[in-house]
Amino acid sequence: GLILFQVGDYEVRVTLTFFIFLFALCLIITIIVWAIIMYIYNLPKKIKSKSEARINRKIQNSITKGLIHTSAGNSIAADLEIKKIDKLTSKKNVDIITLILKAQNANLKKDNTSLLKIFNQMQASDEAKMLGYRGLYTISKNSKNPQKSIEILKEAETYDRDEPWVLEEMLKCFLMTKNWVGACEALDSQFKNKLISKKKYNKEKAIILTAHAKSIEEEYPDESLELSQEANRLDKAQIISALISARVLSEKQSIAKAEKIILDTWKLNPHEDLALLYSHLVPGLSPSIRLGKVQSLIKRSKSNGIESAIALSRIAIEAKDYKKAREALDPHINDNSSKRTYQIMADIEIASSKNLGKAREWMRKALNAKFDTNWHYGDFVSH
């Protein structure tokens, strides 16, 4: 069969086979022309993409080398790699890894001005914002500006209140500035976010509450009593909180309550200060009666350690019972005895026989002896 094409007075007749061939040819030519047009249209993009890929490879190579140099402590070589990166990148669009490299190198050179600029740049990125906060905080901390450090930490906490390092550093700053209320809140946040165990939380909060109670004991005894009793509930072995509670209660004439607090703490953690306060809770008692009270405390708690011996010995010296004072300490005199033990033995010699030679011998031993157990919290130690 034939296919008829008629345009005005013109007629063209072609076979079906020729028409199909002609149509296929036109289609192929159209596809080829379209492909050429699209190739020409996309050519600049492809050239740009290949160029960017080549530049990115160079940047990544320089970043890798730079990080290796900073890790090795070679800031000069790292500077060269950073200059290469700066030439290849836009100042408006700096990669996070590049900022980290620059921060490490600036830190290596102790260039705080550059560090501040870099960490402030990080603030513009959500991915690196917290890293920027940490960097700014570290600079402030090293410059020993606790108030500025707290301001930065509060900003970081507002951005992400569950960030572990923020909560930990907030606690340290509050402790350094003696902001006991803030320290308690920071510790509460740590516990709420399951960053510390219940046992650690109770122990550390008891310490903070005790510090707060001690700081206001003279001016606000009632509030100090509440804080120290709360600390005692959290950690019954806390000696200082027990002492504060007992002192305030004795001033309020609540002797029985004060004695119970001391006895409960003594059973868990005997200490000379507890026994001495226990013997002085009732004012006006003679030294011999106070000695009997200490003996009773030791007997009720069945404690025969060094603290019991020292407490008994001190009270015995006051009661002028020097034999009992010596007998209490004699079993604990050895090569590992503490300064306090030797000093009490010297006191006994001076008080009992005025034997200065023997007393000096004990004091010489005290000079070379170890210190007694210190009060401590984390990195803070008291002698």
Helices and strands as residue ranges (DSSP letters): E 2-7, E 10-15, H 16-72, H 75-88, H 96-108, H 112-122, H 129-142, H 146-159, H 164-176, H 180-192, H 198-216, H 221-234, H 239-251, H 255-268, H 272-280, H 287-301, H 306-318, H 322-329, G 330-332, H 339-353, H 356-368, E 375-377, E 380-382
